[in-house]
């Protein structure tokens, strides 16, 4: 997790410092407009509309099993993330019209909404992790899963995880404060770090942001998802040997279960390979940036924007995955929006 209010404190370098990945103003402006003004907004709006459709479909009467309950909660967290992303990216567009207003919008956003956005993001990560665990129980313990995994327990677990993630990020609310700043005869609202932040900067940067936050937001979900995926795939391969002995109805039921498992595997695998691992590598580079071998300010900001695009894509593409991998989801969606003759 990157915290711009802290991680960007030492972006600029002194004379003589070697800047890596430096880019010209023209290239930086072009990429900034492309990534932050167009691509991020398009993905966020697609996620906004897609997750509304996900909620509508997953709330239907025939979609209320434990798996779809997790997907429903995931759609809600992704919807919140998409809405706050749209709000955040507005200041990127405003920046090229009124820079002072852009700074004010950004300051208020970081002070009020940024931690809520990351709570929604990391809650979604753990909901996908819970989905992997739930599917692992369904495959490895098919006769006990209905007693172990219930809708009530999933609701309790989802609430506890979201609450813990929010509490862990509470200290970030006290790291900065807002105050007026006058520049070029214009007044804007800026964020300033508190004395506590200045006095404990090494701890906040090297432990809280780099180690502690990344462990709970990336390492733990990756380990859990990988273990559950290995157990699930192994059990499925072993079960294929016995499917021929089952009746036709049992074979059909088993086939549907395997399709559901494949959906969870697709979600968890995409989360790890396309989001957590690349974003973890990028954020490690950003947080451990050293003054002696330094990223330029523009290169730093472009890497940070690329990292955010990965998270936005993760929250925006689930609707496509559901349509491509779940026949039940597609049929329910069709029944909702296509008039019967």
Secondary structure, 3 states (H helix, E strand, C coil): CCCHHHHCCCCCCCCCCEEECCCCHHHHHHHHHHHHHHHHHHHHHHHHHHHHHHHHHHCCHHHCCHHHHHHHHHHHHHHHHHHHHHHHHHHHHHHCCCHHHHHHHHHHHHHHCHHHHHHHHHHHHHHHHHHHHHHHHHHHCCCCHHHHCCHHHHHHHHHHHHHHHHHHHHHHHHCEEEEEEEECCEEEEEEEECHHHHHCHHHHHHHHHHHHHHHHHHHHHHHHHHHHHHHHHHHHHHHHCCHHHCCHHHHHHHHHHHHHHHHHHHHHHHHHHHHHHHHHHHHHHHHCCCCCEEECHHHHHHHHHHHHHHHHHHHHCHHHHHHHHCHHHHHHHHHHHCCCC
